[in-house]
Amino acid sequence: MNVTPMPIHQNGTSFVPGTHRVNALLSFVNWTCTPVGLPENWPSELKNALSLILNTHQPMALWWGGELIHFYNDAYRDLLPEAQRDTAFGLPVRTVYPEAWNLVQPQIDFVMSGQGSTWHENQKFTTLEGDSTTVERWWTYGYSPIYVGASVGGILVVCTETTKEQLARMESDKLTHSLAQEVARRTLVETQLRAERVRLDAVLDTLPTGLAIVGYPEGTILYQNPKASELLGMDQLPKDAVQDIEKNYTAIHPDGRPYEADEYPSVMAFQIGRQIGPVDMLYQRGDERIILTVRSSPVYDPQGRLDQVVTIFDEVTQTREVEKDKLLYRAIASHIPHGAVFLVDSDLRYVLADGPALRNTGLDSTQFEGKHLSQVVPPSDLPTVIADYETMLRGEPVFREHEAGGRHFATYGTYIPCSNGPHLALAVSYDVTDRLQREARLQLVDKIARATNTATTENEVLLHAVQALGTYLDAAFCGFAEVRGTTSTYRGWARDGQKALTGSLRPAWVNSVRDELDQSAEPVFRNEEVPFEFPLKPGLPGRFSQLILPILTEGRVVACLVIGRQDGNSWSADDVSLARQVVDGAWAKADRLRLIEQLRRMDLKKDRFLATLAHEIRNPLGAIVTGTNLLSLLPSTRDEVVQMTVERIKRQLDLLRRLVDDLTDISRIKHGKIHLQTKRFDLREAIELAVDMHRPLLSKRDHSLEMGLGTEPCYVHVDKDRMVQVVGNLLNNAAKYTPQFGAITVELERSRSAIMVHVKDNGIGIEPEAIRSIFEIFVQDDHRAPTMHRDGLGIGLALVKHLVQLQGGEVAVTSAGRGKGSCFTVSLPVAEVQ
């Protein structure tokens, strides 16, 4: 055999996970010299079948392709002769088993031709082992086709060596044969030894197995004990009665037809002069079919003539059914990840126990199979387990979650009815430990997320996170360590009374941790004293197993999470991953709250600055206005140039005054200090006042103004002066963004519950993206008219929005886009009729 090394995908295990002794054979067979070719070109059916047999403890083989290339698993390898254990792998089956080929070839041809599977029990093979040693071995095996598309690509072989059982049966047969000869001899001298005959009949009648004596060459039943009659479903034959074998023994051939007379083991034993069997035969007994194991041995008279055959019957229906069930469910168990399968009979004995979950807990099948529940199950769990299996045997399903060996399992149980065998309870257990741990971690993360979402301060967020995380990880303390300049602080939680901790960090701890984190931002594991200077509850150990997770901002360590357990408790990768997930989420939330607080403080400073600015400007502004008015009364101001200058100063002062008023109003609104003097009045009055105040501005820019106020009063209950200010600001805005000779319209619209003021223009319009922020303070739409002169601070529309909302109204704007004008709408509730 050529064993030139030829690795399969470098390690030989790309599609065969696990450690198997035959993996070495997969790697060292020169597959290019075999009909199956290189492994990377093997069909998926071959790879899947090969993975299946290599990962089961049942002896299994795989014969592939027309040449039937031989693959097998570790269990099958152990059954091979020592000289063939490594050399048979990858060879054609015919060259491996030349002595057995004549027997198995028809069976193989039957399967390869697609006619179905075969099953063979207790087949004897004679093989050469060593140089010239002939060894007889018995096997129970089955051949199943593996299809590749519509054709059979190979054969799956499941086998069990039964040599020990057969040798034991042969020994039993020898004893049976001796007994049969003794029975025959005593039967011949029955007339002389009546008393002995009576005693012998009594012994035979009480045998636990069926026994019949058939006389030859006539083929008549000379004797049949009660057990044989019971097994065959016959009436007991009278003493000394003679019956024909064909009339009394009607077995069903595997082909479905009745056996011919010369096919019965007793007839065959007479014909060839030696023992036949044991042979499994199917009998119809009433409404049920049973399987009997039949052994027939010839008996010779004192002259050496063969004239009788003794046949022994044993019912093996249940045994065969259980054996098939065990093979099936053992194969199923080996392919249930993290699972185990248990079969329990009506006597509450384990028929089968197998699966990865069983082995993962340090147990194996031999500790269960054949034993009563009370011999395996801990006494504390025994009543519950017995009740579960009794429930299954009654035909009711069972589900239970339980713990075993430190692992958590979910067990599903049901009932398996067997027509010709014992009823069984089937329990399938799944190891759900990892799933429960994942669920618990998800619940923890969700709990922390919900707690931090309701927190309003940075400190609340961090405390919620460390308290939940520390409790889950069974920590003695858990908290955040921060070092800013020369100041170090610890904010966290301790199991001691479930309390919050705040204080300074030990300088030595800070320096050593800082050195480690400066070298690497990976987690740090330590076993030392607490990092903070204040003590924990008396009685706790002086040293703790600590996990230190750095917290980075823009690549720089800004803080770290410190968790401490009692000395000796290590940290798993899952613990580190969970802690990292929690700390990242909590710190990000805390960062957002810190930023919000900073923005709030900045906004407060800005409001105070604006209020102070307006106040400081207002005082000198009054003096300037007064001086300008006096200046306009002097005789020297009658000069045209001087008059134009004075008028220009007045206009600028008026603009400045409006800006100061707007700043003052915004500041008052922001601080809730604005006072409204509401009353019921006709809204048309406020609109007309605002229009009159802004006519000079509209005339200066050659704007046309249309009024659509209607003839009916429109009563509202608001501050009249403020509404004049609102409409005035809207008119000022329309004039600002409407080119010369443009048109502005003011209209009133009435509904049952609201009165709406529309201020429209045919100006430059508003871009859609600018509409969202048009009412924000200090916002001016730079895209509306890049070349247009700017005046104002972007306060007017923000003031409109606040004043309208303070009075229970709403304001909105619409625009079809650039160059298509805009429409501002103020909606106010209708005043109640007085």
C-alpha positions in Angstrom: 0.0 0.0 0.0 1.4 3.4 -1.0 1.5 5.7 2.1 3.3 8.7 0.7 2.1 11.6 2.9 -0.4 13.7 1.1 -2.2 16.1 3.5 -5.9 16.8 3.1 -6.2 20.6 3.2 -3.0 20.8 5.3 -4.4 19.2 8.4 -6.8 16.5 7.1 -9.7 17.7 9.1 -11.4 20.4 7.0 -14.6 18.5 6.9 -14.0 15.9 9.6 -13.9 17.8 13.0 -12.7 16.1 16.1 -9.6 14.0 17.0 -9.8 10.5 15.4 -7.0 8.0 14.9 -8.1 7.4 11.3 -7.5 11.1 10.6 -3.9 10.2 10.2 -4.9 7.6 7.6 -7.0 10.3 5.7 -3.8 12.4 5.6 -1.4 9.8 4.5 -3.3 7.9 1.8 -2.2 8.9 -1.7 -5.7 9.6 -3.0 -4.5 10.5 -6.4 -3.8 6.8 -7.0 -7.4 5.8 -5.9 -10.6 6.0 -7.9 -12.1 8.5 -5.5 -9.4 11.1 -6.4 -8.3 14.1 -4.3 -10.5 14.9 -1.2 -11.3 18.5 -2.4 -13.0 16.9 -5.4 -15.1 14.4 -3.3 -18.8 14.9 -3.5 -20.6 16.3 -0.5 -22.5 13.0 0.0 -19.1 11.3 0.6 -17.9 14.0 2.9 -21.1 14.1 4.9 -21.2 10.3 5.2 -17.5 10.2 6.2 -18.1 12.9 8.8 -21.0 10.9 10.2 -19.1 7.6 10.7 -16.0 9.3 12.1 -18.0 11.1 14.8 -19.9 8.0 16.2 -18.8 5.3 18.6 -20.7 2.6 16.7 -18.4 0.6 14.4 -19.2 1.9 10.9 -17.6 1.8 7.5 -18.1 3.5 4.2 -17.6 1.7 0.8 -17.5 4.2 -2.0 -17.6 4.1 -5.8 -17.6 1.3 -8.2 -14.4 -0.1 -6.7 -15.9 0.2 -3.2 -13.0 2.1 -1.6 -12.8 1.3 2.1 -13.3 4.0 4.8 -14.0 3.3 8.4 -14.0 4.9 11.9 -12.0 4.3 15.0 -14.5 1.8 16.4 -14.5 -0.2 13.2 -10.7 -0.1 13.1 -10.5 -1.7 16.5 -12.4 -4.7 15.2 -10.1 -5.3 12.3 -7.1 -7.8 12.5 -4.1 -5.9 13.8 -2.3 -6.2 10.5 -5.2 -4.6 8.6 -6.1 -1.8 10.9 -4.1 0.8 9.0 -3.4 -0.9 5.7 -7.1 -1.5 4.7 -8.0 2.2 4.7 -8.5 3.5 1.1 -8.2 0.0 -0.6 -11.0 -1.7 -2.6 -13.2 -3.9 -0.3 -12.6 -6.9 -2.5 -8.9 -6.9 -1.8 -9.4 -6.4 1.9 -11.9 -9.3 2.5 -11.1 -11.9 -0.3 -12.2 -14.8 1.9 -15.7 -13.3 2.5 -16.2 -11.8 -1.0 -18.4 -14.7 -2.3 -20.8 -14.3 0.6 -21.1 -10.5 0.6 -20.9 -9.8 -3.1 -24.6 -10.6 -3.8 -25.6 -8.4 -0.8 -23.4 -5.6 -2.1 -24.8 -5.9 -5.6 -28.3 -5.8 -4.3 -27.7 -2.5 -2.5 -25.5 -0.9 -5.3 -28.2 -1.6 -7.8 -30.6 0.6 -5.8 -32.9 -2.2 -4.7 -32.7 -1.2 -1.0 -30.9 -1.9 2.2 -30.0 -5.3 3.7 -29.7 -6.5 7.3 -27.7 -9.7 8.3 -27.5 -11.1 11.7 -24.8 -13.4 13.1 -23.1 -14.1 9.8 -19.9 -16.2 10.2 -16.7 -15.2 8.3 -13.5 -17.1 8.2 -10.5 -14.9 7.8 -6.7 -15.3 7.8 -5.0 -13.4 10.6 -1.2 -13.2 10.8 0.7 -15.5 8.5 -1.6 -18.5 8.3 -4.0 -18.5 11.3 -7.6 -19.1 10.4 -10.1 -17.4 12.6 -13.9 -17.7 12.7 -15.8 -14.5 13.6 -19.5 -13.7 13.6 -21.0 -10.3 12.7 -24.4 -8.6 12.7 -24.3 -5.9 10.0 -26.4 -3.8 7.7 -25.8 -2.3 4.2 -27.5 1.0 3.4 -27.2 2.9 0.0 -25.9 6.4 -0.1 -27.4 8.2 -3.1 -25.6 10.7 -5.3 -28.4 12.1 -7.3 -30.6 9.3 -8.6 -27.8 6.6 -8.4 -26.1 4.8 -5.5 -22.6 6.3 -4.9 -21.6 4.1 -2.0 -22.7 1.9 0.9 -22.9 2.8 4.6 -22.0 -0.2 6.8 -23.2 -0.5 10.4 -21.9 -3.6 12.2 -21.4 -5.3 15.5 -19.2 -8.2 16.2 -21.2 -11.1 17.8 -18.4 -13.6 18.1 -18.6 -13.8 21.9 -22.4 -14.3 21.8 -22.1 -17.0 19.2 -19.4 -18.8 21.0 -21.5 -18.7 24.1 -24.5 -20.0 22.1 -22.4 -22.8 20.6 -21.4 -23.8 24.1 -25.1 -23.7 25.0 -25.9 -25.7 21.9 -23.4 -28.3 22.9 -25.1 -28.6 26.2 -28.5 -28.7 24.5 -27.2 -31.3 22.1 -26.0 -33.5 25.0 -29.4 -33.0 26.6 -31.2 -33.9 23.4 -29.1 -37.1 23.0 -29.9 -38.0 26.6 -33.6 -37.3 26.0 -33.6 -39.4 22.8 -31.9 -42.3 24.5 -34.4 -42.2 27.3 -37.2 -42.0 24.9 -36.1 -45.2 23.1 -36.2 -47.1 26.3 -39.4 -45.5 27.5 -41.3 -48.8 27.5 -38.7 -50.3 29.9 -38.2 -47.2 32.0 -41.7 -45.8 32.6 -40.8 -44.2 35.8 -37.8 -42.5 34.3 -40.0 -41.4 31.4 -42.4 -39.7 33.8 -39.6 -37.9 35.5 -38.1 -36.8 32.2 -41.4 -35.6 30.9 -41.8 -33.5 34.0 -38.4 -31.9 33.5 -39.1 -31.2 29.8 -42.6 -29.9 30.6 -41.1 -27.3 33.0 -38.3 -26.1 30.7 -38.4 -22.3 30.3 -37.6 -22.8 26.6 -39.7 -24.6 23.9 -38.6 -28.1 23.0 -39.9 -30.5 20.3 -38.7 -33.9 19.2 -39.2 -34.8 15.5 -38.9 -38.4 14.3 -37.3 -39.1 10.9 -37.5 -40.0 8.2 -41.2 -39.6 8.6 -41.0 -36.0 9.8 -43.5 -36.4 12.5 -43.7 -34.5 15.9 -43.0 -37.1 18.6 -43.0 -34.7 21.5 -43.7 -31.0 22.2 -43.4 -29.4 25.6 -46.0 -26.8 26.9 -43.6 -23.9 26.4 -43.2 -24.8 22.7 -47.0 -24.9 22.3 -47.4 -21.6 24.1 -44.7 -19.9 21.9 -46.3 -21.3 18.7 -49.9 -20.5 19.8 -50.9 -24.2 19.6 -52.9 -26.5 21.8 -50.7 -28.9 23.8 -50.2 -32.2 22.0 -51.5 -35.2 23.8 -48.9 -37.6 25.2 -47.7 -40.2 22.6 -49.6 -38.3 19.9 -47.9 -38.1 16.5 -48.4 -35.0 14.3 -47.1 -34.0 10.9 -44.5 -31.1 11.1 -46.0 -29.3 8.1 -49.5 -29.1 9.6 -48.3 -27.8 13.0 -45.3 -25.5 12.3 -46.2 -22.7 9.9 -43.5 -20.1 9.9 -43.3 -17.0 7.6 -40.4 -16.9 5.2 -38.6 -13.5 4.8 -40.1 -13.5 1.3 -43.6 -13.5 2.9 -44.5 -17.0 1.9 -44.8 -20.1 4.2 -41.7 -22.2 4.8 -41.4 -25.4 2.7 -41.0 -28.5 4.8 -37.3 -29.0 3.8 -36.6 -25.4 4.9 -37.3 -26.0 8.6 -34.2 -26.3 10.7 -35.2 -29.7 12.0 -35.5 -31.1 8.5 -32.2 -29.5 7.5 -30.5 -30.9 10.6 -31.7 -34.4 9.7 -30.6 -34.0 6.0 -27.0 -32.8 6.8 -26.5 -34.6 10.1 -25.4 -31.7 12.1 -26.9 -28.8 14.2 -28.7 -26.0 12.4 -29.1 -22.6 14.1 -29.7 -20.6 15.9 -32.0 -19.2 13.2 -34.5 -16.4 13.8 -37.9 -17.3 12.3 -41.1 -15.3 12.1 -44.3 -16.9 13.3 -47.9 -15.7 13.2 -49.3 -16.2 16.7 -52.9 -15.1 16.7 -53.1 -11.4 15.8 -49.4 -10.8 16.4 -46.1 -11.8 14.7 -43.3 -13.1 16.9 -39.6 -13.9 16.3 -38.4 -17.3 17.6 -34.7 -18.4 17.7 -34.7 -22.0 16.6 -31.8 -24.5 17.1 -32.2 -28.1 15.8 -29.7 -30.9 16.7 -29.7 -34.5 15.3 -29.9 -37.5 17.7 -28.4 -40.9 16.9 -29.5 -44.3 18.2 -27.1 -46.7 19.8 -26.4 -48.2 16.4 -25.3 -44.7 15.1 -28.4 -44.1 13.0 -29.9 -40.7 12.9 -33.6 -41.0 13.6 -34.6 -38.0 15.7 -34.0 -34.2 15.8 -34.4 -32.2 19.0 -35.5 -28.5 18.4 -35.2 -25.7 21.0 -37.4 -22.6 20.7 -36.7 -19.2 22.4 -38.8 -16.0 21.8 -36.5 -13.1 21.0 -39.1 -10.6 19.6 -38.5 -8.0 22.3 -34.8 -8.5 22.2 -34.6 -7.9 18.4 -36.9 -4.9 18.7 -34.9 -3.4 21.4 -31.6 -4.0 19.6 -33.0 -2.2 16.5 -34.2 0.7 18.6 -30.8 0.9 20.4 -28.9 1.1 17.1 -31.3 3.8 15.7 -31.3 6.0 18.8 -27.6 5.6 19.5 -26.9 6.9 16.0 -29.4 9.7 16.6 -27.8 10.6 20.0 -24.3 10.9 18.5 -25.6 13.7 16.2 -27.5 15.8 18.7 -25.2 18.7 19.6 -25.0 19.2 23.4 -27.7 16.5 23.8 -28.3 13.0 25.1 -30.9 10.2 24.5 -32.3 7.8 27.1 -34.5 4.8 26.6 -36.1 3.3 29.7 -38.3 0.1 29.7 -41.4 -0.6 31.7 -39.2 -2.1 34.5 -37.6 1.4 34.8 -34.3 0.1 33.6 -32.1 2.1 31.2 -32.0 0.3 27.8 -29.9 3.1 26.2 -28.0 6.2 27.4 -25.8 8.0 25.0 -24.9 11.4 23.5 -22.4 14.2 23.7 -24.0 15.8 26.7 -23.6 12.6 28.7 -19.9 12.4 27.9 -19.4 16.1 28.6 -20.5 15.6 32.2 -17.9 12.8 32.7 -20.4 9.9 32.3 -20.7 7.1 29.7 -23.3 4.5 28.6 -22.0 1.7 30.8 -22.9 3.6 33.9 -26.6 3.6 32.8 -27.5 0.7 30.4 -29.0 -2.3 32.1 -29.4 -0.6 35.4 -32.5 0.4 37.3 -33.1 4.1 37.8 -32.5 3.7 41.5 -28.9 2.6 40.8 -28.0 5.7 38.8 -30.2 8.7 39.8 -29.3 10.5 43.0 -31.8 9.8 45.8 -32.8 13.4 46.0 -33.9 13.4 42.3 -35.2 9.8 42.1 -38.9 10.4 43.0 -39.2 13.1 40.3 -37.3 11.0 37.6 -39.4 7.9 38.3 -42.6 9.9 38.1 -41.5 11.4 34.8 -40.7 8.1 33.2 -43.9 6.5 34.5 -45.8 9.4 33.0 -44.1 8.8 29.6 -44.9 5.1 29.8 -48.6 6.0 30.3 -48.4 7.8 26.9 -48.2 11.4 28.2 -45.5 13.8 27.1 -43.1 15.3 29.7 -41.0 18.4 29.7 -38.7 19.4 32.6 -35.7 21.7 33.2 -33.2 20.5 35.7 -29.6 20.6 36.8 -27.0 17.8 36.7 -23.2 18.0 37.1 -23.3 21.8 37.3 -25.0 22.1 33.9 -28.6 23.0 33.1 -30.7 20.7 30.9 -34.1 20.8 29.2 -35.6 17.3 28.8 -38.4 16.3 26.5 -40.0 12.9 27.1 -42.4 10.8 25.1 -43.7 7.2 24.7 -42.6 4.7 22.1 -45.2 2.0 21.5 -43.8 -1.3 20.1 -46.1 -3.8 18.6 -43.8 -6.8 19.1 -41.6 -5.5 21.8 -41.6 -3.8 25.2 -43.0 -0.3 25.4 -40.2 2.3 26.0 -40.0 5.8 27.3 -37.8 8.1 25.2 -36.2 11.1 26.9 -34.0 13.6 24.9 -32.0 16.0 27.0 -30.4 19.2 25.7 -27.7 21.1 27.6 -29.1 24.6 27.8 -26.5 26.1 30.2 -25.0 28.4 27.6 -28.4 29.5 26.4 -29.5 30.4 30.0 -26.2 32.2 30.6 -26.8 34.3 27.3 -30.4 35.0 28.4 -29.2 36.1 31.8 -26.6 38.4 30.3 -29.1 39.9 27.9 -31.5 40.5 30.7 -28.7 42.2 32.6 -27.8 44.4 29.7 -31.5 45.3 29.2 -31.9 46.1 32.9 -28.9 48.4 32.8 -30.1 50.0 29.6 -33.6 50.7 31.0 -32.1 52.0 34.3 -29.6 54.3 32.5 -32.2 55.6 30.1 -34.3 57.0 33.0 -31.2 58.4 34.7 -30.8 62.2 34.5 -27.3 62.6 35.7 -23.9 61.1 34.8 -23.5 59.8 38.4 -26.9 58.0 38.3 -25.9 56.2 35.0 -22.6 55.0 36.3 -23.9 53.9 39.6 -26.8 51.9 38.0 -24.3 50.2 35.7 -21.8 49.2 38.3 -24.4 48.0 40.8 -26.1 45.7 38.3 -22.8 44.4 36.9 -21.2 43.8 40.2 -24.3 42.0 41.5 -24.4 39.7 38.4 -20.7 38.9 38.6 -20.8 38.3 42.3 -18.2 41.0 42.9 -17.2 42.5 46.2 -16.9 45.9 44.6 -17.3 47.5 41.2 -16.7 51.1 40.1 -15.1 53.7 37.8 -11.6 55.0 38.6 -10.7 58.4 37.1 -7.4 60.4 37.2 -7.4 64.0 36.2 -4.1 65.7 36.8 -3.2 65.2 40.4 -6.8 64.3 41.5 -8.0 60.7 41.5 -11.5 59.6 42.3 -13.4 56.3 42.6 -17.1 56.1 42.0 -18.7 52.8 42.5 -20.6 50.2 44.5 -19.8 47.6 47.1 -21.7 44.5 48.2 -21.4 45.7 51.8 -24.9 46.8 52.4 -25.4 47.4 48.7 -24.0 50.9 49.1 -22.4 53.5 46.8 -18.8 54.4 47.3 -17.0 57.6 46.5 -13.5 58.6 47.4 -9.9 58.8 46.5 -7.7 56.1 44.9 -4.5 54.8 46.5 -1.5 56.6 44.8 0.5 53.4 44.5 -2.4 51.6 42.7 -2.9 54.6 40.4 0.8 54.7 39.4 1.1 51.0 38.7 -2.1 50.8 36.7 -1.2 53.9 34.7 2.1 52.3 33.8 0.4 49.1 32.5 -2.3 51.0 30.6 0.2 53.3 29.0 1.9 50.2 27.5 -1.3 48.5 26.3 -5.0 49.4 26.4 -5.9 45.7 27.0 -7.7 44.5 30.2 -5.5 44.1 33.2 -5.8 41.3 35.8 -4.5 41.7 39.3 -4.6 40.1 42.7 -4.1 42.8 45.4 -5.7 45.1 47.9 -8.6 47.4 47.0 -7.8 50.4 44.8 -9.4 53.0 47.0 -8.3 54.4 50.3 -11.5 53.8 52.3 -12.1 50.4 53.9 -14.8 47.8 53.0 -16.8 45.8 55.5 -14.7 44.1 58.2 -14.2 40.4 57.6 -13.6 40.6 53.9 -10.3 39.3 52.5 -7.5 41.8 52.2 -6.7 40.9 48.6 -9.1 40.7 45.7 -8.9 39.2 42.2 -9.4 42.4 40.1 -10.4 43.0 36.5 -9.4 46.5 35.2 -10.9 47.6 31.9 -9.6 50.8 30.3 -12.0 53.4 28.9 -10.7 55.2 25.9 -11.8 58.5 24.3 -10.1 59.3 21.0 -7.5 56.7 21.6 -6.6 58.0 25.1 -7.4 56.2 28.4 -9.6 58.6 30.3 -10.8 56.2 33.1 -11.1 52.5 33.9 -13.6 50.1 35.3 -12.4 48.1 38.3 -14.2 45.0 39.5 -13.0 43.0 42.5 -13.9 39.4 43.5 -12.7 37.5 46.6 -9.2 36.1 46.1 -9.1 32.9 44.0 -12.1 33.6 41.7 -10.7 34.1 38.2 -12.2 36.1 35.3 -13.5 34.3 32.2 -13.6 35.6 28.6 -17.4 35.9 28.9 -17.0 38.0 32.1 -14.6 40.4 30.3 -16.8 40.6 27.3 -19.9 41.4 29.4 -18.1 44.0 31.5 -16.8 45.6 28.3 -20.3 45.7 26.8 -21.8 47.3 30.0 -19.0 49.8 30.5 -19.0 51.0 26.9 -22.8 51.6 27.0 -22.8 53.2 30.4 -19.8 55.5 29.6 -21.3 56.6 26.3 -24.6 57.4 28.1 -22.7 59.3 30.8 -20.7 61.2 28.1 -24.0 62.3 26.4 -25.3 63.5 29.8 -22.1 65.4 30.4 -22.3 67.0 27.0 -26.0 67.9 27.5 -25.1 69.5 30.9 -22.2 71.4 29.2 -24.6 72.7 26.5 -27.2 73.6 29.1 -24.6 75.7 31.0 -23.4 77.3 27.8 -26.9 78.1 26.7 -27.6 79.7 30.1 -24.4 81.8 29.8 -25.5 82.9 26.3 -28.9 83.9 27.6 -27.4 85.9 30.4 -25.0 87.5 28.0 -27.8 88.6 25.6 -29.9 89.9 28.5 -26.9 91.9 29.8 -26.1 93.1 26.3 -29.6 94.3 25.7 -29.7 96.1 29.1 -26.3 97.8 28.6 -27.2 99.0 25.1 -30.7 100.3 26.0 -29.4 103.0 28.4 -27.0 104.8 26.0 -29.5 104.2 23.2 -32.1 106.3 25.0 -29.6 109.1 25.3 -28.7 109.0 21.7 -32.3 109.0 20.6 -33.0 112.0 22.8 -30.0 113.8 21.5 -31.0 113.1 17.9 -34.4 114.4 18.4 -33.0 117.6 19.9 -30.6 117.9 17.1 -33.4 117.8 14.5 -35.0 120.9 16.2 -31.9 123.1 15.9 -31.9 125.8 13.1 -28.7 124.3 11.7 -30.5 121.0 10.8 -32.5 122.8 8.1 -29.6 122.2 5.8 -30.6 119.4 3.4 -27.5 117.4 4.0 -27.8 117.6 7.7 -31.5 116.7 7.6 -30.7 113.6 5.5 -28.0 112.6 8.0 -30.3 113.1 11.0 -33.0 111.0 9.3 -30.5 108.3 8.5 -29.4 108.3 12.2 -33.0 108.0 13.3 -33.6 105.0 11.0 -30.5 103.2 12.3 -31.5 104.0 15.9 -35.0 102.7 15.2 -33.5 99.4 13.8 -31.1 99.2 16.8 -34.0 99.8 19.2 -36.0 97.0 17.6 -33.0 94.6 17.8 -32.6 95.5 21.5 -36.3 94.9 22.1 -36.2 91.6 20.3 -33.2 90.5 22.4 -34.9 91.6 25.6 -38.1 89.7 24.6 -36.2 86.5 23.7 -34.3 86.7 27.1 -37.6 87.2 29.0 -39.3 84.3 27.1 -36.3 81.9 27.8 -36.4 82.7 31.5 -40.2 82.8 31.8 -40.4 86.5 32.7 -42.5 87.8 29.9 -45.9 89.2 30.9 -48.9 89.0 28.6 -51.8 91.3 28.9 -54.5 89.3 27.2 -57.9 90.5 26.3 -60.7 89.8 23.8 -60.5 92.0 20.7 -60.9 91.9 16.9 -57.7 90.5 15.4 -58.2 92.8 12.4 -57.3 95.8 14.6 -53.8 94.4 15.4 -53.2 93.6 11.7 -54.1 97.1 10.6 -51.8 98.6 13.3 -48.9 96.4 12.2 -49.5 97.3 8.5 -49.7 101.0 9.3 -46.3 100.8 11.2 -44.6 99.1 8.2 -46.1 101.0 5.3 -43.0 103.3 5.1 -40.8 100.2 4.8 -43.0 98.7 2.1 -43.3 102.0 0.2 -39.5 102.4 0.3 -39.1 99.1 -1.4 -42.0 99.7 -3.9 -43.9 96.7 -2.6 -47.6 96.4 -3.2 -49.7 95.3 -0.3 -53.1 93.6 -0.5 -55.4 93.1 2.5 -58.0 90.4 2.7 -59.4 90.8 6.2 -63.1 90.4 5.5 -66.0 92.3 6.9 -66.8 90.1 9.9 -65.0 90.6 13.2 -62.4 87.9 14.2 -62.3 87.8 18.0 -59.3 86.3 19.8 -58.2 86.4 23.4 -54.5 87.3 23.3 -52.1 90.2 24.0 -52.9 92.8 21.4 -49.5 94.6 21.5 -47.7 91.3 21.1 -49.9 90.3 18.1 -49.0 93.7 16.5 -45.4 92.7 17.1 -46.0 89.2 15.6 -47.6 90.5 12.4 -45.1 93.3 12.1 -42.2 90.8 12.3 -43.8 88.7 9.5 -44.3 91.8 7.4 -40.7 92.9 8.0 -39.5 89.4 7.0 -41.6 89.4 3.8 -40.3 92.9 2.8 -36.7 91.8 3.5 -36.9 88.7 1.1 -39.1 90.2 -1.6 -37.4 92.1 -4.4 -38.4 95.6 -5.4 -41.9 95.9 -6.9 -42.8 92.6 -5.3 -46.3 91.8 -3.9 -47.2 91.1 -0.2 -50.6 89.8 0.9 -52.2 89.7 4.4 -55.3 87.5 4.7 -57.6 86.2 7.4 -59.1 82.8 7.4 -61.8 81.6 9.7 -62.8 78.1 10.9 -65.0 76.9 13.7 -62.1 76.7 16.3 -59.3 78.9 14.9 -58.5 82.1 13.1 -55.5 82.1 10.8 -53.4 85.0 9.6 -51.6 84.4 6.3 -48.7 86.6 5.3 -47.7 85.8 1.7 -45.1 87.2 -0.6 -43.9 86.4 -4.1 -40.2 86.8 -3.0 -37.2 84.5 -3.3 -38.9 81.6 -1.5 -37.3 79.0 1.0 -35.4 75.9 0.2 -37.0 72.7 1.7 -34.0 72.0 3.9 -34.1 75.5 5.4 -37.8 75.2 6.5 -37.0 72.9 9.4 -34.8 75.5 11.1 -36.4 78.8 9.9 -37.9 79.5 13.4 -34.7 78.9 15.3 -33.0 81.8 17.0 -30.1 83.5 15.1 -30.9 81.5 12.0 -30.9 83.4 8.7 -31.4 81.6 5.4 -28.2 82.2 3.6 -29.4 80.3 0.6 -32.4 82.5 0.0 -30.6 85.6 -1.4 -26.8 85.3 -1.2 -26.3 88.8 -2.7 -29.1 90.5 -0.7 -28.2 92.9 2.1 -28.6 91.5 5.6 -30.0 93.4 8.6 -31.1 91.9 11.9 -29.8 89.1 14.0 -32.2 86.3 12.9 -34.4 86.8 16.0 -37.6 88.0 14.5 -39.1 84.7 13.4 -38.0 82.9 16.5 -39.7 85.6 18.5 -42.9 85.1 16.4 -42.9 81.4 17.2 -42.4 81.9 21.0 -45.0 84.7 21.2 -47.6 82.7 19.3 -47.1 79.5 21.3 -47.2 81.4 24.6 -50.7 82.4 23.6 -51.9 79.0 22.6 -51.4 79.4 18.9 -49.2 77.8 16.2 -47.1 79.2 13.4 -46.1 77.4 10.2 -44.4 78.2 6.9 -44.8 76.8 3.4 -42.8 77.5 0.2 -42.8 75.9 -3.2 -39.0 76.5 -3.4 -36.5 79.0 -4.7 -38.1 81.9 -6.5 -41.7 80.9 -5.7 -42.4 83.0 -2.6 -43.5 81.9 0.8 -46.5 81.9 3.2 -46.3 82.3 7.0 -49.5 81.2 8.8 -50.3 82.1 12.4 -53.2 80.1 13.9 -55.0 81.3 17.1 -57.9 79.9 18.9 -61.2 81.6 18.5 -62.3 83.7 21.6 -65.4 82.5 23.4 -68.5 84.6 22.8 -69.2 86.9 25.7 
